[in-house]
Amino acid sequence: MAQNIYDNPDFFSGYSQLPRQVKGLDGAPEWPAIRAMLPALKDKTIADLGCGFGWAARWMREQGAAEIHGYDLSENMIDRARADTADPAIAYHIADLETLDLPQARFDLVYSALAFHYVEDFRRLVATIGHSLVDGGDLIFTIEHPIFMAARHPHWIANEDGRKTWPVNGYSIEGERRTDWFAKGVRKYHRTLATTLNTLIDAGFALRRIAEFAPTPNQIATTPELAEELERPMMLIVSARKTGA
C-alpha cells in the first residue's frame, strides 16, 4: 500500500496552504504548460489519478468533458473534493494507485498531477492505465523530475561562487527516497528519465511531448521567487498516446 501521508494532520494542514491548493490551477505555475498538452476534452471520459481537491476535474468539466472519475488514496482529499463539487458527472473514489483497478477501454484520457512518484510499481500502474484507455487514448501526467528527486538529501547548496545549486547524486540508483516536507519521512520513488519513458514505450504508448517545466519571464516578473526554478527542472510533464499495438 502506498504511504497515505496526505491524511497525516500536520502534512494536510501545511499542504492545504500551498498556493496551488488555495488558488487552484491558477496557483500552479506549470498549469499553462500542462494545458497546452491536453487534447480536446469535449465529450471525453476522463480519469484523474491522484485527483486531490478536484481542481482539474472541475476545470475539465467546464471544457466540455462528459464524465470524470477522480481517484485518490486520501480520505481528506476526497472529502474536500466532494464538498467542493456539485456535479453528477464527476465521481470521486478512494483508491490506492499501487493496487488500482480500472475498467477496460473506459477512458479517453487519463490525467495525473504530481502523484506517480509516490508509486513504487510504476510498471504495473502504466499497464493498468493502458488497459483502461481506448485505442488512441491519451495519458498526460506530471511527476517530480528525476534530477529534482534523485539526491538522498535534496536541498539548495551554494557553489564556490555563492550561486544556489541543486545536488544530483545517486541518479542511477533507483528506488525509495525519504524527504521531510510538512512531515518527516515522506516516501517517494526515484526513477531515471530513461526508465520512466521506456516503461511507457514498453507498455504500448507513443510519446507525444515531453516538457521539463521552467517558468516564463512573465511568471518570474510576477512571482520573483520562481527564478530559482531555472537552476534545475523540478517537474517533468509527459504526454503519451495508447497506440493499440
N, C-alpha and C positions, 0 to 999 in steps of 0.2 A: 504493500500500500504506500502511496506517496505520502510525504510528510504534509500534514494539514496545518501549516504554520499560520494560515490566514484566520483560523479560529482561536489562535492564541490572543488573549485580550490585549496585551501590550502591543503585539505586532499589528493587530487590526486597528487599534486606536491610532498608531503612528501612520500606518498605510493610508487610512481614511483621510488624512490631512494633506496627502500629496496633491499638487496642483491638478494632476490628471484625474484624480478622484473627486476633487471639489468642482472643477470646471468641466469634467468630462473630456470628450475628444478634443475640445479646444485647448485643453491643458496639456496635451501630448504633442510635443514638437515634431514627432515623426509622423503624425497623422496625415499631413498633406502628401508625404511620400507613399504612405500605405494606400491612401485613397486613389492615387494615380495608377496603382497596380490593380485595383479591383475591376472585375468585369462589370458589365451592365447588370444591375440587380433586379430589374423589373420582372416580376412573376417567378423569381427564383426561390427555391427551397434551400435553406442555409443552416449549417451547424456552426455554432460559436463555441470553441473548446477553451475552457478557462474564461468564461464569459464575465466573471466579476460582477460589477454592479449593473451590467446590461446596457452600457452606453452604446456599444457598437450595434447590438441587436435592435435597439430602438431607432438608431440612425438608419440602419438598413431597411427597416420597415418604411421609414419616411421616403426612401428612394424607390419604393415600389416592390420590395421583396414580398412574396406571397406568404411565406411561413418560415419561422426561425425557431430553432431549438438551441438553447444555451445550456452548457454543461459546466459545472464547477464542483470541486470537492468540498468547498467551504459552505457550511450552513449559513454563516454570517453573510457571505456574498449573495447566496441565493435568496435569503430573506430580504436583503436590501433590494435586489433586482426585482423581485416580485412586488415589493412595496412601491417601487418607482415605475412600474409598468402596468398600464391599463389597456391591454391589447390582447384579445383572444388568439391572435395569430402568432404570438410569442409565448413559448413554453420554456420553463426553466427546470433543470434536472440536477440533482446532486449525483455526481459521478466521479470516480477516480480514473484519471487518464491512463494509469498503469494497467487497469483491467477493463477499460471502456469497451463496450459492445454497441455497435451501431447497426441499423438495418441496412440490408444490401441495396445498392443502387438507389438510395433515397435522396441524396443531396446533390444540388448543382454546384454548391460552393461550401467548402469547409474553411473557416477562418479561425485564427488564434493569435492572440497578442500576449507575448511575454509569459507563456505557460510551458512550452515544450522543454525548456531547460530544467524544469523540475522533474521530468520523466526519465527514469533510468533506462527502460526498454523502449528506446526510440524506434527501433526496427518494427516492433510489434505495433506500436501506435500508427506508424506510417502505413503498415499493411491494413490495419483496421480502417483508416481513412480511405485508402484506395478501394476497399471493399464497399464502402458506403457511398462513394461518388458514382454518378452516372458517367458513362464514357464521354470524355471531353469536359468533365467537371474540373473545377479549379480548387487548388489549395493555396491559400495566402496566409503566411504566418510570420511573426516576428519572434526572435529569441535574443537573449544577451549574446553579443558577438563572442566567438571563441577567444579572440585576443583579449577581450574585456574580462572574461571569467577564468582564463587558464591558470593564473597565478594562485598559489596557495594562500597568499596574504595580499589580496588586491587592494591597493590604495595609492594615492598620489605620492610620489617622491620627487626630490629635486636633484637634477643632474649637476654636473660641475659648474655650469653657467647659471645655476639657480632656476632653470626652467622646469616647470612641472612636467613630469613624465610618468608613464604608466608601466609598471613592471610586467614583462611577459616571460614567464618561466614555466617549465613543466608542460609546455604546449602539447607535445606529442604523447603525454601521459594522460590518457582519457580516464574519466570516472568521476567519483564523488568529489565535490568541493563544499566546504563549510564556510559560511561568512556570517558576520554579525551585522544585521540590518533590521532595525527596530526590535529584534530579539536575537538572542545568541543561538548559534548553530543552525542557521538557515541552510538547508541542504539543496544543492543543485548538482547537475551533472554536465561536466565539460566534455564536449566532442570537438574534434578538429573540423575546420570548414570542409575538408575533403570528405570526412565521414558523414557529415550532415547531408551534403549534396549527393554523394554516391548512394546513400541509403534511399533517397528519393528516386534516383535513376534505377536502382535495382528493383524497386517496387513498381516500376512501370510509369513513372512520372517523367514528363518532359519539362526541363527547366525553361522558364519563360523570361524571368527577370530577377536579378539579384541586386540588392542595394545595401550598402554599408552606411547607415544613416549618419549624416553630418548636418548641422544647422546651416541655414542660408544666412547671407549677410543681413537680410531684413530681420530674421529671427534674432540674431545676435544684437542688432541695434535696439530691438525691443526688450530683449532679455539678455543683458551682457554676460551673465554667468554661464550661458550656453557656449561661450567661446572656448572653454576648456574641452568641449566635445570634439573640437577639431584636432586634438592631440592624439586621439585614438578612437576607433569605432566602438561605441557602446552597444550598438544594436545591429542585427542582421535582419533584413527583410527579404523574404523569398516568395516568388510566385512560380507555381508549377501546375501542370495540367495532366490529368489522367489520360493516357494515350489509348487505352483499350487494348494494348498489346497483351 
